[in-house]
Amino acid sequence: MFGCGTMDENRQIAHESLRVGVILSAVGGILEAHSFLFRDGVFANAQTGNIALMALSILNSNFENSLKYTLPIVAFIAGVALAELIKNFAPTRKNFNWALGILMVEIAVLFLIGFIPKNCLNNVVTISISFVCSLQISGFKRLRGLPYSTTMCTGDLKSASANMTNAVINKDKNAAIIGLRYVLIVSSFFTGVLAGGVMTSLIGKHTLWTCSVLLALACVCIIIKNSKKPDKDQIV
């Protein structure tokens, strides 16, 4: 899908496939909607807002409130560190690698916090979601060789806009294809937010279990891709 470019650009790396990217972006959208609607209006996917709010709390000498924003940041850092450890020490086999190891940790964490009711241990849930998102950001950083994010949209939206503009100005077919990939990722995140909002209203805390199921599906996609011999110079 959207295959174009050199063999190096389209190298066969299963966890960089468009299919996996779409699934992970949908999960990112679901987590964003769920944490905001179900856990006191908190966005747990990214830490820019938490850093700003922590600084403002310190400025206002509200040190107790600053701790609320510090904990997700610490959890995010811990997730990045764990992702790097998994990358460096996970066994590398035909049907198992570090990407699957990271996804399995995400699946386990989301499954466990899916038992926690609304208005109970909200800090634990949002910290855990921050941890999961940092694992995902650190582990899945490239889409068919190009940088992207599955838990926030700013960079992907910029890349989509830049490539589509270049496609129009320079009549660059390759830029158009790359831009469409980013559009698909942003659209998947947007769809995930919509789905997350609906599911949160219907099944509440168990919405997180749907994320575990989707991440398991991503694992299956990676395993199937790794088990196949590369017979085309493109990745889906």
C-alpha positions, -999 to +999 in steps of 0.1 A: +000+000+000+014+034-011+045+016-022+070+038-039+107+046-037+140+028-034+146-007-020+164+010+010+134+032+018+110+003+016+131-022+034+113-051+050+110-041+087+077-055+101+072-031+130+076-001+106+048-013+084+019+010+076-005-016+089+012-017+123+014+021+123-023+025+117-032+001+146-008+018+170-021+053+161-057+041+167-046+029+201-030+063+208-063+080+200-083+057+222-060+063+251-061+100+247-099+101+247-102+076+275-078+094+299-095+128+292-131+116+295-127+090+322-098+102+344-104+138+354-097+155+321-061+145+319-042+140+286-017+113+294-002+106+260+023+135+259+042+154+286+045+190+272+014+201+290+025+184+323+059+201+322+042+235+317+017+229+344+044+216+368+064+248+362+034+270+367+025+252+400+061+257+413+059+294+402+027+297+423+044+278+452+018+250+449+043+223+454+017+196+462+000+202+429+033+202+410+038+166+422+006+156+404+023+166+371+057+153+381+046+117+384+035+112+348+067+127+336+087+103+358+066+074+345+072+086+309+110+086+315+108+052+331+090+039+300+116+053+277+144+037+297+126+003+297+120+004+260+157+010+255+166-019+278+142-042+259+158-031+226+192-039+238+186-071+257+155-088+242+164-120+222+163-117+185+146-146+168+127-151+136+093-148+153+103-127+183+121-094+187+122-063+209+092-048+191+070-077+203+085-075+238+075-038+241+040-046+228+036-074+253+044-050+282+019-025+269-008-052+266-002-064+302-003-029+317-034-018+299-052-051+307-044-047+344-055-011+347-086-019+328-099-034+360-097-001+379-131+017+383-138+053+375-128+078+402-106+052+418-068+054+416-070+079+388-033+089+393-022+053+390-042+049+357-029+081+341+007+074+352+003+039+337-010+053+304+019+077+303+042+048+308+026+028+280+027+058+256+064+063+263+071+027+255+052+031+223+069+064+213+104+049+220+098+016+203+079+026+172+095+057+159+097+051+121+071+044+095+087+028+064+120+045+074+105+079+081+100+094+116+065+095+131+046+092+163+016+070+173+005+088+204+004+125+193-003+143+160+017+175+158+048+160+141+027+138+118+005+167+108+035+188+100+050+160+079+017+155+061+014+192+054+050+196+042+049+166+019+015+174+004+027+210-002+058+198-019+038+174-040+017+202-053+045+227-058+070+204-073+046+178-088+065+152-067+047+119-067+069+104-040+062+133-017+024+129-023+026+092-014+046+099+018+021+127+026-008+103+022+009+079+046+010+106+073-026+116+065-036+080+071-017+079+105-033+112+116-067+099+105-062+067+124-055+087+156-086+108+150-107+077+144-092+062+176-103+093+196-138+090+182-139+053+190-124+058+224-151+084+233-179+061+222-164+030+240-157+050+272-193+060+274-205+024+267-180+002+286-160+026+307-128+012+322-129-018+299-121+004+270-085-002+278-090-039+271-098-030+235-064-014+233-048-046+245-067-065+218-055-041+191-019-043+203-022-081+202-034-077+166-003-056+159+018-084+174+002-109+150+009-086+120+046-084+130+049-121+135+032-129+101+054-103+084+086-117+100+077-152+090+074-144+053+102-141+029+105-106+014+091-110-021+084-074-028+103-041-024+075-026-004+060-029+031+023-026+040 
